[in-house]
Amino acid sequence: MKQKSKQFYSFLKQLIQKINEDDVQGLSAQLTYYLILSFFPFLIFIMTIIGYANISIEDKIKDLQEIMPAQAISIIEEIVGEVSEGRSQALLSFGMLATLWAASKGINAIIKGLNRAYAIDENRAFWKVRGISLLATVSIGVVILLSALLLVLGTWLKTQVFTLADLPAGFNKLWDLLQYAVPLLIMFLVFGLLYWIAPSRRLSYKDVLPGALFTTLGWIITSSLFSIYVNQFGDLSKTYGSLGGVMILLIWLYISSMIILIGGEINATLNERRTT
C-alpha cells in the first residue's frame, strides 16, 4: 500500500512538473482562441448534418444546462436559431467545406499541444496533419449526431420496446441508465481515438486510455461544477455587462482546453515512466 502511494505521489509530482514545463495554461489559452474560432463553424456543420436527420436539436440544447452555464447556452441558442433559418446550403458545397476546414483548426491546435506533451516535433506532411484534423472534426460531428439521436429517440424507442416485449418495470431504470451511459462511452472512445492519432508518434490504444478516461470524467465533472457555480453564484453580467455570456463561454472553453491537454500530459507522463 505504501509503495503504491509512493508511486502515485511520484507520478503526480512528475505530472505537475511536466504541466508547468509544457506551459499547459498558455497552450490552453491558445487552444481556446482556436476553439472559439472553430466553435461556431463547427456548430454550423453540426446543424447541417442534423438537418438531414430531421432532429429538432434546438429543444435538446436546453438539456445542456446540466453541464453548461445558462448564459453560454443562450448565446448558442441564438446562433442555432440564426443557423436554422439560413440552413439551405448543401453539406458538400464549397461554403460548407470551408466551414469544416475552419472548424478543424481547433483539432489542429490540439495536435500541436499533444506533440509538445510528448516533446516531439511534427514530422508528418502538412496534408496528413490537416487530413487528421478534418477526420477528427467529422468524427466528433457524427458522434454528436449519434448522441443526439440516442437522447432524442431514446424515449420513443423505450416505449416501443416495452410495448412490444412487455418487459418488467425494472428494465425501465436500466434503459434510462444506458441512454446516458452510451454517449459517455462514445465520448471516451472518441477522446481515446484523438489521443491515439493526434501525436506525431506511434502509440498503442492501450497507452491512451488513462488520459481518455480522465478527460471524459474530468470534462463532465468540471463543466457541471462550473455550470452550478455560474448559474447560482457567478453573475458575470455585473462585471462585463452584455459580454457576460461571451466571457462565460470563453472560460468554459478554457477549462475544456485544459482538461483535454492535461489528459494528453497524463498519457505522455505514463509513457515516459514506462520507458525510463
N, C-alpha and C positions, 0 to 999 in steps of 0.2 A: 504493500500500500504506500509506504514511504517512497519507494523507488518510483512508482507511478506519479506521485505528487511532485517529486523532484523533476521528473522528465517533463511533466506538464508545465511546471514553473519555468524550466529552461526553454521550452518551446515558446511560451508566452513572452518571455523576455526577448528571445530572438525575433519573434514576430513584431513586437513593438519597435524594436531597433530597426528592423527592415522597413517597417511602415514609415518611420521617420527619415531613414536614409533615402527611400524612394520618393519622398515628398508626396505621399498619398493625398494629403489635404490640398496641395497645389494642383495635383493632377485631377482631383475631384472637381475643383473649380473650373479647370479647362474642360473637363468632360461635361460639366453642367452647361457650359456655353454651347457646346456642340449638341447636347441633348435638347436644349431649348430651341435651337435652330432646326433640329430634326423632329421635335415633338409634334408640331402641327402638320408638317408634310406627312409624317407617319400617320397622323390622325386622319388625314385626307385619304391616304392609301387604305387604311382600315375601313373607313366609311364606304369607299368604293367597292371593296371586296364584300362587305356586309350587305351592300345594296343588291348584289346578285343573289344573296341568300334570303332576302325578304325578312330581315330581322329588324325590329324597332329597337336599335341599340340605345336610343335616347332615353327610353324608360329604364334601361338597366344601368345607366350611368349613376343613377341615384343610389344604387347598391354599393357604389364605391365609397360612400360616406364612412363606411366602417374602417377604411384604410387610407382615406384622403380627406384633408380638411374641406369643409363646405365651401369656403371662398375659392379654393382652387377648382373645385368641381363646377362652380358657377361659371368660371371662365371657360372650362372645357365644354359645358353645355351650350354656351353662347357660340363657340366656334363650331360645335357639332351641328347646331341649328343652321348656321350660315352655310356649312358644307352640304348639309342635306338639301337645302333649297337649290344649290347650284351643282348638284351631283349628276351632271349629264355627260361628262367626258368618259370615254371608254377606258377600261383598265389598261389596255396596251397602247393607248395614244401616246404621242411624244410628250405631252404635258404630264401624263401620269408617270412615265418612265423618268422624267426629270424630277418629279416629286419623290419617287422611290430612291433615286440617286442622292437627293438631298437628305432623305431620311436615314440613309445608310452611313452618313457622316458620324453619327453617334457611335455606331458599331466600330467604325474605323478608329475613333478615339479610344475605345476600349481595347482594341488590338494593341495600340501603342502603349497603353498603360500596363497591359499584361506582359508585353515584351520587356518593359522596364523591371517588372516584378521578377522575371527570370534572368535579368541582367544580360539580355541578348539584343543584338541588332536585327532589324528586319532584313532578311536576305531573300525574300520571295519577290517575284516580279510584281510590278505595280498592278497589272491586270488581275493577278491572282488574289492580291490583297483586297482589291475592290470587289472581285467576284465573291470572296468570302463574306465581305460586308453586305453585299446585296442579298446573298443566300441567307445569311443570318436574319436580315431585316424581313425578308419574305417569310422565313420560318416562324419568326415571332408573330408576324401578322396572321399566319394560318393558325398558330396556337391560340391567339386571342379570339379568332373566329370560332374555333372548336370549343373553347371555354365558354364563349357567349352562347353558342348553340346548346351546350350542356346546361347552362344556367337558365336559359330561356325555355328550352324544350323539356327540361328535367321534370317539371311538374306535370306537363301533359303526358310524357312518357310513363311516369309513375302511375297516373290514373289509368292509362290503357293497360299497362302490365298487371296492375292489381285487379282490374275488372276482368281481364281475360283469364288470368291464372288463379284468381281467388286466393291470393296469398294471405297468410295471417298478419295481424296488425303489427307484430314485432318487426317485420321486414320494412315497415314504414320508416323507422329510425335508421335502419341500415342504409336505405336508399338515400335519405337526406344526408347521411354522412358521406356516402360515395359521391353525391352530387357536388360536394365541395372538396373532397379529398382528391378526386381525379384531376381537377385543374391544378392543385398543388403538386401532384406527381408530375404532371406535364411541365409545370414551371421548373421543377427540379431537373428534369431531363433536358430541358432547353438550356438552362444555365450550365449543366454538365457539358452539353454539346458546344456551347460557346467557349468555355474554358479549355476544351479539348482542341478545337480547330483554330482558335484565335492566335495563340502564341506561335512564334516562328521556331518551333522545335517539336520533336516527336514526343508525344505523351500517350500513355495508355488511358483508357476511360476511367480505370480504377484510380489513377493518380489525381483526377479532378473531382471526384465525388465529395471529399470533405468540404471543399470550397463551395460546391454547388449546394450542398445541404445547408451550410452556414448562410449563404446568400438568400436561399429560399425562405428559411425561417427568420433570418435577420431582417429581411426586407418587409415581411408581413408584420413582424412584431414592432419594429421601429416605425413603420408607416402608421400602424394602428395607434401607437402611443403618441406620435406626433399629431395625428388627427384629433385624438382626445384632448391633448393639450391646447391645440389651436382653437378647437370648437368650444372648449369650456373656459379657457383662461387667456389665451393669446390673441387679442383683437389687434392685429397689426394695422387695421384701417385708422386707428387713432394716431399712429406714427407716420404711416405712408399714404393716408387718405385713400383715393380711388385706386392707387397702385398696391394696396394691401394684398389683394388676391394674387397679383403677379408675384409679389415678394414671397408669399407662401408657396406658390408653385415652384419658384426658384429654390427655396430652402428644401422643399420635398425632393426635387431633382438632385440637389447637392447631397442630401442624405442617401438617396438611392445610389448615386455615383460612388460614394464612399463604401457602401456595403458591397457593391459589385467589385470594386478594386481590392478591398480587403479580402474578399473571397479568393481572388487571384493570388494575393500575397500569402494566404494560408496554404494554398496548393504549392506555391513556389518554396515556402519555408519548409514544408514537409518533404518536398523533393530534395532540397539542399541537405536536410538532415539524413536522408536515406543514402545520399551519395558521398557523404563525408565520414 
